[in-house]
Amino acid sequence: MKISLTTIIIAKDEELMIENCLKCLQWCKKIILINNGSSDKTTKIAENYNVQIINYADQSFSNLRNEALKYVKTEWFMYVDPDERITPTLAKEIAVQIETSDANALTMHRENMNYGKIFIGGGWEQDYVTRAFRKKSFKEWTGDIHESAGYNGKDQLLKSSLIHLTHRNTHDGMKKTTNWTKQEAELLAKAIKKKVNSFTLIRKGGMEMLRRYIFKKGYRDGIEGFIESLFQAINKVLIYMQVWELQQKPSLTQKYQRRELEINELWKKNENEISLKLRK
């Protein structure tokens, strides 16, 4: 018998991960997939698993999560990312809590696998996410990137972990970084007044590396921990590089447009002279 729970998945171009994610959710009464502008086979694969597909593209994760709530009919609902996996043990625990608990939300420890290794340092070992909610107690999601859930009542911490198969290789990680660092930079540029300079980039990148690798003991995860800490430092630098870009007056686009106009003007001024030389 399926549990009276709706699971929501927000996906964009996740053809490599979506099928195994869906296989772990067949015990749920309903699965809703919010298709955030996929151009690959994500939705085609999902159609094989009795999934309700909602085409809704938005840069705000809160908007995406809130949109999905319109289609939830069960008493409880849960959010799972395409690269996350529910184990049988976790599924049983969720089912028991839904049936017996007076809590209005369920929090899970997330076991993060980065670069093929389960991390025990760098702050990843302290990753807790609240993902399942009683619908009547839920308010809404807020925040465009680092979204947070608003709900009434208490939450229950589960014993079983949610498996997170993330940062599977550098290439895929950089593709995702391109999108979210741009959004974070746009938000940060509106919030800060201080100009970004060379020292800012060095300080932000260096401090993130120290924080991840030394202070949060990323070194416990060996070379993988070093690479992941470095990757996070690069992300931080990329954010502030883009903040610097947004602070430019005139903008970088305007600077290139001006240079294009200058070159066009040079051609106009020299057009007759060049034509005469070509005829000779």
C-alpha positions as CSV (number, residue, x, y, z in Angstrom):
1,M,0.0,0.0,0.0
2,K,1.3,3.5,-0.9
3,I,1.7,6.1,1.8
4,S,-0.5,9.2,1.6
5,L,2.4,11.5,0.8
6,T,3.1,13.7,-2.2
7,T,6.7,14.0,-3.3
8,I,7.8,17.0,-5.2
9,I,10.9,17.1,-7.5
10,I,12.2,20.2,-9.1
11,A,14.3,19.3,-12.1
12,K,16.1,20.9,-15.0
13,D,18.2,18.7,-17.4
14,E,18.5,15.8,-15.0
15,E,18.2,12.9,-17.4
16,L,21.1,11.1,-15.8
17,M,19.7,11.3,-12.2
18,I,15.9,11.4,-12.4
19,E,15.2,7.7,-13.1
20,N,16.9,6.3,-10.0
21,C,15.4,9.1,-8.0
22,L,11.9,8.1,-9.1
23,K,12.6,4.4,-8.4
24,C,13.2,5.4,-4.7
25,L,9.8,7.1,-4.5
26,Q,7.3,4.4,-5.7
27,W,6.0,4.0,-2.2
28,C,4.5,7.6,-2.3
29,K,0.9,8.1,-3.3
30,K,1.8,10.8,-5.8
31,I,4.9,12.3,-7.4
32,I,4.9,15.8,-8.9
33,L,7.8,16.9,-11.1
34,I,8.2,20.6,-11.7
35,N,10.0,20.8,-15.0
36,N,12.2,24.0,-14.8
37,G,12.9,24.4,-18.5
38,S,14.6,21.0,-19.3
39,S,15.9,20.5,-22.8
40,D,17.0,16.9,-22.4
41,K,15.0,13.7,-21.7
42,T,14.1,14.4,-18.1
43,T,10.4,14.6,-18.7
44,K,10.3,11.7,-21.1
45,I,11.9,9.5,-18.5
46,A,9.5,10.7,-15.8
47,E,6.5,9.8,-18.0
48,N,7.3,6.2,-17.4
49,Y,6.8,6.5,-13.7
50,N,3.2,7.8,-13.4
51,V,4.5,11.3,-12.5
52,Q,2.4,14.5,-12.8
53,I,4.6,16.9,-14.8
54,I,4.2,20.6,-14.4
55,N,6.1,22.8,-16.8
56,Y,7.0,25.9,-14.8
57,A,10.3,27.7,-15.3
58,D,11.6,30.2,-12.8
59,Q,15.0,31.3,-11.4
60,S,13.6,31.5,-7.9
61,F,13.7,28.2,-6.0
62,S,11.0,29.5,-3.6
63,N,8.7,30.3,-6.5
64,L,9.3,26.8,-7.9
65,R,8.6,25.1,-4.6
66,N,5.5,27.2,-3.9
67,E,4.1,26.5,-7.4
68,A,4.2,22.8,-6.7
69,L,2.1,23.2,-3.5
70,K,-0.9,24.1,-5.7
71,Y,-1.1,20.5,-6.9
72,V,-0.7,18.8,-3.5
73,K,-3.9,17.0,-2.3
74,T,-2.5,14.7,0.4
75,E,-2.1,15.6,4.1
76,W,1.7,15.5,3.9
77,F,4.1,16.4,1.1
78,M,7.9,16.1,0.7
79,Y,10.6,17.7,-1.4
80,V,13.4,15.6,-3.0
81,D,16.1,16.7,-5.4
82,P,17.0,14.6,-8.5
83,D,20.4,13.8,-7.0
84,E,19.0,12.7,-3.7
85,R,18.0,9.1,-2.8
86,I,15.5,7.8,-0.2
87,T,16.6,4.5,1.3
88,P,14.1,1.8,2.4
89,T,14.9,2.5,6.0
90,L,14.3,6.2,5.6
91,A,11.0,5.5,3.7
92,K,9.8,3.3,6.6
93,E,10.7,6.0,9.2
94,I,8.9,8.7,7.2
95,A,5.8,6.5,6.9
96,V,5.7,5.8,10.6
97,Q,6.1,9.5,11.5
98,I,3.3,10.4,9.1
99,E,1.0,7.9,10.7
100,T,1.8,8.4,14.4
101,S,3.7,11.7,15.0
102,D,2.1,15.0,16.1
103,A,5.0,16.9,14.4
104,N,4.3,19.1,11.5
105,A,7.6,18.8,9.7
106,L,10.3,16.1,9.4
107,T,14.0,17.0,9.4
108,M,16.7,14.6,8.0
109,H,20.4,14.4,8.2
110,R,21.8,14.5,4.6
111,E,24.7,12.2,3.8
112,N,26.7,14.0,1.2
113,M,28.8,12.1,-1.4
114,N,31.2,14.4,-3.1
115,Y,33.7,13.3,-5.8
116,G,32.8,9.7,-5.0
117,K,33.4,9.9,-1.3
118,I,31.0,10.2,1.7
119,F,32.2,13.4,3.4
120,I,32.9,13.6,7.2
121,G,34.4,17.1,7.2
122,G,34.2,20.5,5.7
123,G,30.8,21.2,7.3
124,W,29.1,18.6,5.1
125,E,28.7,16.2,8.0
126,Q,26.4,18.7,9.7
127,D,24.0,19.0,6.9
128,Y,20.3,18.8,8.1
129,V,17.4,19.5,5.9
130,T,13.7,19.9,6.7
131,R,11.9,18.3,3.7
132,A,8.5,16.8,4.7
133,F,5.6,18.9,5.9
134,R,2.0,18.6,7.1
135,K,0.1,20.7,4.5
136,K,-2.2,22.4,6.9
137,S,0.7,23.8,8.9
138,F,2.7,25.0,6.0
139,K,3.0,28.7,5.0
140,E,5.4,29.2,2.1
141,W,8.9,29.2,0.9
142,T,11.0,32.4,0.9
143,G,14.4,33.3,-0.6
144,D,15.4,33.0,-4.2
145,I,18.5,30.8,-3.8
146,H,19.0,29.7,-0.2
147,E,15.3,29.2,0.3
148,S,13.7,28.5,3.7
149,A,10.4,26.9,4.7
150,G,7.8,28.7,6.8
151,Y,5.5,26.4,8.9
152,N,3.8,26.2,12.3
153,G,4.4,23.7,14.9
154,K,7.4,21.5,15.8
155,D,9.6,19.3,13.6
156,Q,10.9,15.8,14.2
157,L,14.5,14.8,13.6
158,L,14.7,11.4,11.9
159,K,17.3,8.8,12.6
160,S,17.9,7.7,8.9
161,S,19.8,9.8,6.4
162,L,18.8,11.2,3.1
163,I,21.5,10.3,0.5
164,H,22.9,13.2,-1.6
165,L,24.9,12.1,-4.7
166,T,26.3,15.6,-5.5
167,H,29.4,17.1,-7.1
168,R,29.8,14.0,-9.2
169,N,32.6,15.6,-11.3
170,T,34.1,19.0,-11.8
171,H,32.5,19.6,-15.3
172,D,28.9,19.1,-14.0
173,G,29.7,21.2,-10.9
174,M,30.9,24.1,-12.9
175,K,27.8,24.0,-15.1
176,K,25.5,24.4,-12.1
177,T,27.9,27.0,-10.6
178,T,27.4,29.1,-13.7
179,N,23.7,29.5,-12.9
180,W,23.5,29.9,-9.2
181,T,26.6,32.1,-8.7
182,K,25.1,34.6,-11.2
183,Q,21.8,34.7,-9.2
184,E,23.6,35.1,-5.9
185,A,25.8,37.8,-7.4
186,E,22.8,39.8,-8.5
187,L,21.2,39.6,-5.1
188,L,24.5,40.5,-3.3
189,A,25.2,43.4,-5.6
190,K,21.9,44.9,-4.5
191,A,22.7,44.4,-0.8
192,I,26.3,45.7,-0.6
193,K,27.6,49.2,-1.3
194,K,31.3,48.6,-0.9
195,K,33.2,48.3,-4.1
196,V,34.8,44.9,-4.9
197,N,38.5,45.1,-5.6
198,S,41.4,42.7,-6.0
199,F,41.9,42.4,-2.3
200,T,38.2,41.5,-1.9
201,L,38.6,38.6,-4.3
202,I,41.8,37.3,-2.6
203,R,40.3,37.6,0.9
204,K,36.9,36.0,0.1
205,G,38.5,33.1,-1.8
206,G,41.2,32.6,0.8
207,M,38.9,32.7,3.8
208,E,36.4,30.3,2.2
209,M,39.3,27.8,1.6
210,L,40.5,28.2,5.2
211,R,37.0,27.9,6.6
212,R,36.2,24.7,4.6
213,Y,39.5,22.9,4.7
214,I,40.9,23.9,8.1
215,F,38.2,25.3,10.4
216,K,35.6,22.8,9.3
217,K,38.2,20.0,9.0
218,G,37.8,19.4,5.3
219,Y,41.2,17.8,5.5
220,R,39.6,14.8,7.1
221,D,38.3,13.8,3.6
222,G,41.7,13.6,2.0
223,I,42.3,14.9,-1.6
224,E,38.5,14.9,-2.2
225,G,38.1,17.3,0.8
226,F,40.9,19.5,-0.6
227,I,39.3,19.6,-4.1
228,E,35.8,20.3,-2.6
229,S,37.2,23.1,-0.4
230,L,39.0,24.6,-3.4
231,F,35.8,24.3,-5.5
232,Q,33.8,26.2,-2.8
233,A,36.5,28.9,-2.7
234,I,36.3,29.3,-6.5
235,N,32.6,29.6,-6.2
236,K,33.0,32.4,-3.7
237,V,35.4,34.2,-6.0
238,L,33.1,33.8,-9.0
239,I,30.3,35.4,-7.0
240,Y,32.4,38.5,-6.2
241,M,33.8,38.7,-9.7
242,Q,30.3,39.0,-11.0
243,V,29.4,41.5,-8.3
244,W,32.4,43.5,-9.5
245,E,31.0,43.3,-13.1
246,L,27.6,44.6,-12.0
247,Q,29.2,47.5,-10.2
248,Q,31.0,48.8,-13.3
249,K,29.8,52.2,-14.6
250,P,29.5,52.2,-17.5
251,S,28.7,48.5,-17.6
252,L,30.9,46.0,-19.4
253,T,28.3,45.6,-22.1
254,Q,28.4,49.4,-22.7
255,K,32.2,49.4,-22.8
256,Y,32.2,46.8,-25.6
257,Q,29.4,48.6,-27.4
258,R,31.4,51.8,-27.3
259,R,34.5,50.1,-28.7
260,E,32.4,48.6,-31.5
261,L,31.1,52.0,-32.4
262,E,34.6,53.4,-32.4
263,I,35.7,50.7,-34.9
264,N,32.7,51.3,-37.1
265,E,33.5,55.1,-37.1
266,L,37.1,54.3,-38.2
267,W,35.8,52.3,-41.1
268,K,33.4,55.0,-42.2
269,K,36.2,57.6,-42.1
270,N,38.6,55.5,-44.0
271,E,36.1,53.8,-46.4
272,N,36.9,56.1,-49.4
273,E,40.7,55.9,-48.9
274,I,40.6,52.1,-48.7
275,S,38.4,51.8,-51.7
276,L,40.8,53.8,-53.8
277,K,43.8,51.7,-52.7
278,L,41.9,48.5,-53.5
279,R,41.2,49.7,-57.1
280,K,44.8,50.3,-57.9
